[in-house]
Amino acid sequence: MAGSSEKEALVGNKRVIFKDFVSGFPKESDMQVTTGTVKLKLQEGSRAVLVKNLYLSCDPYMRNLMKPQDESSGFVITSYTTSYTPGSPVSGIGVAKVLESGHRDFKEGDLVWGVTTWEEYSVIKAPETLIKIQHTDVPFSYYTGILGMPGLTAYVGFYKVCSPKKGEYVYVSSAAGAVGQLVGQFAKLTGCYVVGSAGSKE
């Protein structure tokens, strides 16, 4: 366990900064890797959680967050999908280890997954969105995929909403996406005939 003097010290914090809103296909130049400093200590009385990020997920929905919020776009904005702020770190699903917590549901050493920022260390100001990892006998990276948001979305959509039976035909749009590729596998495991759509407009 780090002593109080260690926690008060500033440490390097590499970050991926979103530079400005994107038009067309995202380019590497639309983001910038910078290194700042962070104090591994929460402010007194804070209810936030300080984490060290272990894995970060890059998902297709993030492209929509690189443009200004526009209700006419047809993309549903939710609590975890608000447009990125130029000059701030990119955010997305990740797996992290809690270093310090001001929230009663989390303690130092806990492993969590949920929305974090693309940097080595993040202060999560809404920790109630985090999910504590109970099963540590699988690779932690699974919690950005099959055991995380894509897996939960695919599971509920396929088994709870669609619920097809063996032998039925299942069409998966965006079959190469984070969710679609899992739905295709669930369908095959169920014994369905699967048709997947993926590729360019052509």
C-alpha positions in Angstrom: 0.0 0.0 0.0 1.4 3.4 -0.9 2.2 5.8 1.9 0.5 9.2 2.2 3.7 10.9 1.0 3.7 8.7 -2.2 0.1 9.5 -2.9 0.7 13.3 -2.5 3.5 13.1 -5.1 2.7 14.0 -8.7 3.0 11.2 -11.3 3.0 11.2 -15.1 -0.3 10.7 -16.7 -0.4 9.9 -20.5 -3.7 10.9 -22.1 -5.4 10.8 -25.5 -7.0 14.2 -26.1 -9.9 14.8 -28.5 -8.7 17.8 -30.5 -11.9 18.9 -32.4 -15.1 17.6 -33.9 -14.6 15.3 -36.8 -16.0 15.4 -40.3 -15.8 12.2 -42.3 -13.6 9.3 -41.3 -11.6 9.9 -38.1 -7.8 10.4 -38.5 -5.0 10.0 -36.1 -4.5 13.7 -36.2 -8.0 14.3 -34.7 -6.5 13.2 -31.4 -3.3 14.0 -29.6 -1.3 12.0 -27.1 0.0 14.2 -24.2 1.6 13.5 -20.9 0.5 15.6 -17.9 0.7 15.0 -14.2 -1.8 13.8 -11.6 -1.8 13.5 -7.8 -2.8 10.1 -6.7 -5.1 11.5 -4.0 -8.7 12.5 -4.1 -9.9 15.9 -2.7 -11.1 15.8 0.9 -14.8 14.8 1.0 -14.9 13.7 -2.7 -17.3 10.9 -3.6 -15.3 10.1 -6.7 -13.1 7.1 -7.4 -9.5 7.3 -8.5 -8.5 4.4 -10.8 -5.6 3.1 -12.8 -6.8 2.1 -16.2 -5.8 -1.4 -17.3 -7.7 -1.9 -20.6 -9.5 0.6 -22.9 -12.1 -0.4 -25.5 -12.4 1.3 -28.9 -15.9 0.9 -30.2 -17.9 1.9 -33.3 -20.4 4.1 -31.3 -17.5 6.4 -30.4 -17.5 7.8 -33.9 -20.8 9.4 -33.2 -19.5 11.1 -30.2 -16.9 12.9 -32.3 -19.5 15.2 -33.8 -21.6 17.9 -32.1 -24.8 16.6 -30.5 -27.5 16.7 -33.2 -30.9 15.2 -32.5 -31.5 14.9 -36.3 -28.6 12.5 -36.7 -30.8 9.6 -35.5 -28.1 8.6 -32.9 -29.6 8.2 -29.4 -27.7 10.2 -26.8 -27.6 8.5 -23.4 -25.9 9.1 -20.1 -22.7 7.5 -21.3 -22.8 8.7 -24.9 -22.7 12.5 -24.8 -20.5 14.2 -27.5 -16.9 14.5 -26.6 -15.5 17.9 -25.5 -12.7 19.2 -27.7 -9.5 19.5 -25.6 -10.6 16.8 -23.2 -9.6 13.1 -23.0 -11.6 10.6 -25.0 -13.9 8.5 -22.9 -15.1 4.9 -23.4 -15.5 1.5 -21.8 -12.6 0.3 -19.8 -11.3 -1.9 -17.1 -9.5 -0.3 -14.1 -8.2 -0.9 -10.6 -9.4 1.4 -7.8 -6.5 3.3 -6.1 -8.6 5.4 -3.8 -12.4 5.7 -3.3 -14.7 8.3 -1.7 -17.7 6.1 -2.6 -19.0 3.5 -0.1 -19.5 0.8 -2.8 -15.8 0.7 -3.8 -12.5 0.3 -1.9 -8.8 0.4 -2.8 -7.8 -2.7 -4.8 -11.3 -3.3 -6.4 -11.3 -4.2 -10.1 -14.1 -2.4 -12.0 -15.4 -2.0 -15.6 -17.4 0.9 -17.0 -17.0 4.3 -18.6 -13.6 5.8 -18.0 -11.3 8.2 -19.8 -8.4 7.4 -22.2 -5.5 8.1 -19.8 -3.4 6.1 -17.4 -5.1 7.5 -14.3 -8.7 8.7 -14.2 -11.0 10.3 -11.6 -14.5 8.8 -12.0 -16.9 11.4 -10.7 -20.0 9.2 -11.2 -18.7 5.9 -9.8 -22.3 4.5 -9.6 -21.9 3.8 -13.3 -19.0 1.4 -12.5 -19.5 -2.4 -12.2 -17.3 -4.3 -9.7 -15.6 -7.3 -11.3 -16.5 -10.4 -9.2 -14.9 -13.1 -11.4 -11.2 -12.8 -11.8 -10.5 -16.2 -13.3 -10.8 -14.9 -16.9 -8.7 -12.3 -18.7 -9.7 -8.8 -17.6 -9.9 -7.7 -21.2 -13.0 -9.8 -21.6 -14.9 -7.1 -19.6 -14.5 -4.7 -22.6 -16.2 -7.3 -24.8 -18.0 -10.5 -24.1 -18.4 -9.8 -20.4 -18.9 -6.1 -20.8 -21.3 -3.7 -22.7 -21.1 -5.5 -26.1 -21.7 -8.9 -24.5 -24.6 -7.7 -22.3 -26.2 -5.9 -25.2 -25.9 -8.9 -27.5 -27.1 -11.3 -24.8 -30.3 -9.4 -23.9 -31.1 -8.6 -27.5 -30.7 -12.2 -28.7 -31.9 -14.3 -25.8 -34.4 -11.9 -24.1 -35.9 -9.8 -27.0 -35.4 -11.9 -30.2 -35.3 -15.3 -28.6 -35.2 -17.4 -31.8 -35.4 -21.2 -31.8 -33.1 -23.8 -33.3 -33.5 -24.0 -37.1 -34.8 -20.4 -37.5 -33.1 -17.8 -39.7 -31.3 -15.0 -38.0 -30.2 -11.9 -39.9 -27.5 -9.8 -38.2 -26.9 -6.3 -39.5 -23.5 -4.8 -38.7 -22.2 -8.4 -38.1 -18.6 -7.2 -37.8 -19.4 -4.8 -35.0 -18.7 -5.3 -31.3 -22.3 -6.4 -30.6 -23.2 -8.0 -34.0 -20.3 -10.4 -34.1 -21.4 -11.8 -30.7 -25.1 -12.1 -31.8 -23.9 -14.2 -34.7 -22.0 -16.5 -32.4 -25.0 -16.8 -30.0 -27.3 -17.6 -33.0 -24.9 -20.3 -34.3 -24.6 -21.9 -30.8 -28.4 -22.0 -30.6 -28.5 -23.9 -33.9 -29.9 -21.1 -36.1 -29.1 -20.3 -39.7 -27.2 -17.1 -39.6 -26.8 -14.4 -42.3 -24.5 -11.5 -41.4 -24.2 -8.2 -43.2 -20.9 -6.3 -43.1 -18.7 -4.2 -45.3 -18.9 -0.9 -47.2 -21.9 0.7 -48.7 -21.1 -1.0 -52.0 
